[in-house]
Amino acid sequence: MDNYRLKNLSDDELKRKINQLRALIWAAVGLIIALEVFLLATGRSNVLLVVLLFPLTPFILRSNKYYREYRKRKGEL
């Protein structure tokens, strides 16, 4: 989302987007941890954890961008 559209979001919409991204990130991390535990329990390689974290990077960066904008609006930054 470009900066123009980001600045035009209401506070509630911005909070909702932040919460959606956080839920998505934590669900993905939980799934990765569950897969990692399964692989360790079955004696397979544990490289999967590192490989699956890389696709989450854009979501984490976007969540940070939204949260930074939210804090600016609240006067914390």
Residue frames relative to the residue before (quaternion, step in Angstrom):
aa qw qx qy qz dx dy dz
M 1.0000 0.0000 0.0000 0.0000 0.00 0.00 0.00
D 0.4025 -0.7256 0.5014 0.2451 3.56 -0.83 0.97
N 0.6887 -0.5151 0.3271 0.3915 3.55 -1.27 0.41
Y 0.6082 0.5629 -0.3596 0.4288 3.60 1.06 -0.71
R 0.6945 0.4558 -0.2747 0.4842 3.58 0.86 -0.96
L 0.6209 0.5524 -0.3379 0.4418 3.56 1.06 -0.73
K 0.6877 0.4802 -0.2833 0.4650 3.58 0.93 -0.87
N 0.6790 0.4905 -0.2901 0.4629 3.60 1.17 -0.51
L 0.4977 0.6303 -0.4464 0.3945 3.60 1.23 0.00
S 0.4550 -0.6464 0.5248 0.3158 3.55 -1.09 0.65
D 0.6725 -0.4919 0.3571 0.4223 3.57 -1.25 0.32
D 0.6575 0.5120 -0.3161 0.4534 3.60 0.97 -0.82
E 0.6528 0.5007 -0.3184 0.4709 3.59 0.98 -0.81
L 0.6424 0.5219 -0.3176 0.4627 3.56 1.01 -0.81
K 0.6491 0.5047 -0.3126 0.4757 3.60 0.96 -0.84
R 0.6420 0.5245 -0.3220 0.4572 3.58 1.00 -0.84
K 0.6592 0.4973 -0.3117 0.4701 3.60 0.93 -0.83
I 0.6241 0.5274 -0.3360 0.4684 3.59 1.01 -0.80
N 0.6900 0.4792 -0.2844 0.4619 3.59 0.85 -0.95
Q 0.6270 0.5278 -0.3421 0.4596 3.61 1.03 -0.71
L 0.6779 0.4827 -0.2966 0.4685 3.57 0.91 -0.89
R 0.6372 0.5162 -0.3340 0.4647 3.59 0.98 -0.76
A 0.6463 0.5088 -0.3231 0.4679 3.59 0.96 -0.82
L 0.6472 0.5160 -0.3152 0.4642 3.58 0.98 -0.84
I 0.6673 0.5025 -0.3019 0.4594 3.57 0.90 -0.92
W 0.7000 0.4638 -0.2849 0.4624 3.60 0.83 -0.93
A 0.6155 0.5268 -0.3521 0.4687 3.60 1.07 -0.64
A 0.6639 0.4953 -0.3040 0.4706 3.58 0.95 -0.85
V 0.6460 0.5040 -0.3222 0.4742 3.60 0.96 -0.81
G 0.6382 0.5246 -0.3229 0.4617 3.59 0.99 -0.79
L 0.6522 0.5045 -0.3070 0.4752 3.56 1.00 -0.83
I 0.6465 0.5131 -0.3172 0.4671 3.58 0.97 -0.82
I 0.6531 0.4996 -0.3165 0.4730 3.60 0.95 -0.82
A 0.6400 0.5146 -0.3281 0.4669 3.60 0.98 -0.80
L 0.6525 0.4965 -0.3151 0.4779 3.58 0.97 -0.80
E 0.6377 0.5326 -0.3212 0.4544 3.56 1.01 -0.81
V 0.6470 0.5052 -0.3121 0.4783 3.59 0.96 -0.86
F 0.6389 0.5199 -0.3240 0.4653 3.57 0.99 -0.83
L 0.6822 0.4858 -0.2954 0.4597 3.58 0.88 -0.91
L 0.6498 0.4967 -0.3232 0.4760 3.58 1.00 -0.73
A 0.6514 0.5192 -0.3178 0.4529 3.59 1.02 -0.77
T 0.7295 0.4010 -0.2402 0.4993 3.58 1.06 -0.66
G 0.5402 -0.6711 0.3791 0.3378 3.58 1.28 0.10
R 0.4792 0.6578 -0.4537 0.3631 3.60 1.16 0.40
S 0.7121 -0.4531 0.3295 0.4233 3.53 -1.35 0.13
N 0.3019 -0.7640 0.5444 0.1699 3.57 -1.13 0.65
V 0.3103 0.7553 -0.5089 0.2724 3.60 1.16 0.61
L 0.5034 0.6952 -0.4039 0.3165 3.58 1.19 -0.49
L 0.6120 0.5812 -0.3526 0.4042 3.59 0.97 -0.80
V 0.6956 0.4631 -0.2774 0.4740 3.59 0.79 -0.97
V 0.6619 0.5188 -0.3092 0.4441 3.58 0.92 -0.87
L 0.7265 0.4459 -0.2567 0.4556 3.61 0.92 -0.80
L 0.5949 0.5760 -0.3784 0.4137 3.62 1.16 -0.29
F 0.5843 0.6175 -0.3759 0.3687 3.61 1.06 -0.59
P 0.6677 0.4875 -0.3409 0.4475 3.68 0.85 -0.69
L 0.6104 0.5619 -0.3593 0.4272 3.63 1.17 -0.32
T 0.4781 0.7176 -0.4202 0.2825 3.60 1.19 -0.43
P 0.6752 0.4782 -0.3376 0.4487 3.69 0.77 -0.79
F 0.6460 0.5194 -0.3239 0.4560 3.59 1.03 -0.73
I 0.6433 0.5108 -0.3178 0.4736 3.58 1.03 -0.78
L 0.6630 0.5012 -0.3055 0.4646 3.58 0.94 -0.87
R 0.6525 0.5024 -0.3158 0.4712 3.59 0.99 -0.80
S 0.6293 0.5260 -0.3321 0.4658 3.58 1.00 -0.79
N 0.6472 0.5132 -0.3145 0.4679 3.59 0.99 -0.82
K 0.6359 0.5278 -0.3236 0.4607 3.59 1.02 -0.80
Y 0.6622 0.4945 -0.3033 0.4743 3.60 0.92 -0.89
Y 0.6748 0.4998 -0.3016 0.4516 3.57 0.91 -0.91
R 0.6185 0.5362 -0.3362 0.4658 3.58 1.06 -0.74
E 0.6488 0.5005 -0.3118 0.4810 3.61 0.99 -0.83
Y 0.6383 0.5285 -0.3240 0.4565 3.59 0.99 -0.84
R 0.6735 0.4880 -0.2945 0.4707 3.60 0.95 -0.87
K 0.5995 0.5456 -0.3601 0.4618 3.61 1.09 -0.64
R 0.6683 0.5061 -0.2997 0.4555 3.56 0.95 -0.89
K 0.6997 0.4528 -0.2637 0.4855 3.56 1.07 -0.69
G 0.5170 -0.6787 0.3906 0.3458 3.58 1.29 -0.02
E 0.4586 0.6936 -0.4452 0.3323 3.58 1.20 0.35
L 0.7395 0.3373 -0.2127 0.5423 3.60 1.20 -0.41
